[in-house]
Amino acid sequence: MKALYTIALWMFTALATAGETVWIDVRTAQEFNAGHKEGAVNIPFDEIAQRIGKLALESDTDIKLYCRSGARAGVAQATLESMGYSEVENVGSLGAALNYQGAAE
């Protein structure tokens, strides 16, 4: 499991540097391992403040959060916004994240 996180951390750091969207699954590791959005990194909502710095994200990085229902993602969103991250979106559930198409233009 630690190796999976390390690979995801490297991948997310590279993507964030390139201006891509960073997807964070804020569910438990067990929920994440049972299924998640491809490319997402797992940081449980109650660890987000302590672990977000390891991703080395800019404060304006596009961050999308999801969980099972959106409740934990909402807590994580409030935490990240209080830390100065300005482009954080609570997408809601895993199902919503899997079907996410982005904002209409």
Secondary structure per residue as TSV (DSSP state, phi and psi in degrees):
chain	resnum	aa	ss	phi	psi
A	1	M	-	360.0	-42.3
A	2	K	H	-61.0	-38.9
A	3	A	H	-62.6	-39.1
A	4	L	H	-60.7	-44.7
A	5	Y	H	-63.5	-42.0
A	6	T	H	-63.0	-42.4
A	7	I	H	-64.0	-46.0
A	8	A	H	-62.9	-39.1
A	9	L	H	-61.0	-46.7
A	10	W	H	-61.6	-45.4
A	11	M	H	-63.1	-43.6
A	12	F	H	-68.5	-37.0
A	13	T	H	-61.8	-43.3
A	14	A	H	-64.5	-43.6
A	15	L	H	-65.9	-42.7
A	16	A	H	-63.6	-38.1
A	17	T	H	-63.8	-32.8
A	18	A	T	-83.3	1.4
A	19	G	T	84.3	17.4
A	20	E	-	-85.0	165.6
A	21	T	-	-73.7	137.3
A	22	V	E	-105.0	120.5
A	23	W	E	-97.6	126.3
A	24	I	E	-122.2	121.7
A	25	D	E	-90.0	115.4
A	26	V	-	-97.3	15.2
A	27	R	S	-78.9	178.7
A	28	T	-	-69.4	163.0
A	29	A	H	-59.7	-37.7
A	30	Q	H	-63.8	-43.5
A	31	E	H	-64.2	-43.5
A	32	F	H	-59.4	-46.0
A	33	N	H	-66.1	-23.9
A	34	A	H	-76.5	-16.3
A	35	G	-	155.9	138.4
A	36	H	-	-157.4	168.5
A	37	K	-	-68.1	134.2
A	38	E	T	-56.8	131.3
A	39	G	T	87.9	-6.8
A	40	A	-	-74.5	150.1
A	41	V	E	-106.0	147.1
A	42	N	E	-101.5	116.3
A	43	I	-	-133.3	105.3
A	44	P	-	-53.4	143.7
A	45	F	G	-55.8	-33.9
A	46	D	G	-82.1	2.4
A	47	E	G	-118.1	1.9
A	48	I	H	-60.6	-42.3
A	49	A	H	-64.5	-36.0
A	50	Q	H	-80.5	-28.4
A	51	R	H	-107.7	-13.5
A	52	I	G	-62.6	-32.4
A	53	G	G	-61.8	-26.4
A	54	K	G	-66.8	-19.1
A	55	L	G	-83.1	-11.4
A	56	A	-	52.3	50.0
A	57	L	-	-89.2	148.9
A	58	E	-	-73.9	156.1
A	59	S	T	-66.7	-19.4
A	60	D	T	-104.5	15.8
A	61	T	-	-63.6	138.6
A	62	D	-	-73.6	110.1
A	63	I	E	-114.6	126.2
A	64	K	E	-112.7	129.8
A	65	L	E	-114.4	146.8
A	66	Y	E	-151.2	161.9
A	67	C	E	-146.8	-138.5
A	68	R	S	-88.9	-40.5
A	69	S	S	-126.7	-15.4
A	70	G	S	110.2	-16.1
A	71	A	H	-66.2	-50.9
A	72	R	H	-66.4	-35.5
A	73	A	H	-63.7	-34.2
A	74	G	H	-64.7	-41.0
A	75	V	H	-64.2	-44.7
A	76	A	H	-63.3	-39.4
A	77	Q	H	-60.9	-47.4
A	78	A	H	-60.8	-40.0
A	79	T	H	-62.6	-49.4
A	80	L	H	-63.5	-41.1
A	81	E	H	-64.4	-37.3
A	82	S	H	-68.4	-20.0
A	83	M	T	-90.3	-1.2
A	84	G	T	103.0	2.1
A	85	Y	-	-76.6	127.4
A	86	S	-	-102.7	-15.8
A	87	E	-	-118.9	61.3
A	88	V	E	-111.2	129.9
A	89	E	E	-126.5	132.2
A	90	N	E	-88.7	106.1
A	91	V	E	-78.3	-22.8
A	92	G	E	108.6	-120.9
A	93	S	E	-88.0	168.5
A	94	L	H	-57.8	-42.9
A	95	G	H	-58.6	-42.9
A	96	A	H	-64.7	-39.0
A	97	A	H	-64.8	-41.2
A	98	L	H	-65.6	-30.2
A	99	N	T	-97.6	3.3
A	100	Y	-	-61.0	128.7
A	101	Q	-	-115.0	-6.0
A	102	G	-	88.6	172.9
A	103	A	-	-72.9	144.2
A	104	A	-	-71.0	144.0
A	105	E	-	-100.9	360.0
